[in-house]
Amino acid sequence: MFSLIQLESFVAVAEELHFGAAAERLNMTQPPLSRQIQLLERELSAKLFTRTSRNVQLTAAGEVLLPNARRLLELSRRTSVEVSRVSTGDSGTVVVGYTSVAGQSVLPALLSTAARHLPEVTLVLREAVSIDQLDALSSGNIDVGLLRPVVSRAGVQSCLVKKDRLVAALPSGHHLVTGKGVLIKELVGLPLMMYSTNEARYFYDLVIRLFDSVGTKPTITQIASQIPALLALVAAGLGVSLVPASAMDFAPPGVVFEELTGPDGLQDLNHSDIFIAWEEGSVNPAAQRLREIFIDSLENVEGTPIPEKSAPPENS
């Protein structure tokens, strides 16, 4: 089989129609160039040039070979570039898992980072609850996940990308809407829109811990696995809920938020931060590049403040 150096030698001679000029173009002497042409002609069993003392001309076989040789050399060049870009993480495909809240609060920044710094990397997005993302990371079905720290999983690394906490979600006009915060004990006896113990165990356990911290239990009347569903129930006036502050960005009309206040130590319990997670030893260079650039782009990791408009006007 002919080699790339033989094709490069052939194309140089075919374009220069002069062995000396072709040799100079390839930074080689004329005898090795002539040898490469001879090897190529032997491999193809065809004479590619006619030579006289004054000029060099392509034969009919050489005319057929020239465009194909150019295409093969260009394909070789492109292949080399593409393989190099994939190996360095500058191109490729990254499968990103995200929760419903992370899809609103963190994912846009990740997509912006990818578009700006890694335009040749294709992102495939998959929404999933945190525990399912951990399983997908372990099985290799996703490359990175935007999730809550539901459980510690061997082989999974993570980095904090957004501080978050639970806030009280209340129907507009509720008597607890004051703009001054809500005590956990003030929620006792109120119908609570609660998280599923299967699909949203992390949030379920967090809510239970918050109520336990003041020695009481919630009155659970409705259960949902997704935060948008809980907010819809609150908006419908069926009760109250505790949701991540970042969920305020996509709350439906009719829902008002209050900070959770309480005894010392409450804030130490009230953490529902968002992390970017990945499988240790991942072999996807593009995924590694994406997460490194994204983490570096986070100058500070902030939470979501309660907007002042949550409080009703005086005397309302």
Summary of the structure (lengths in Angstrom):
residues: 316
radius of gyration: 32.2
end to end distance: 87.3
largest distance: 106.1
contacts: 993
relative contact order: 0.14
helix: 45%
strand: 22%
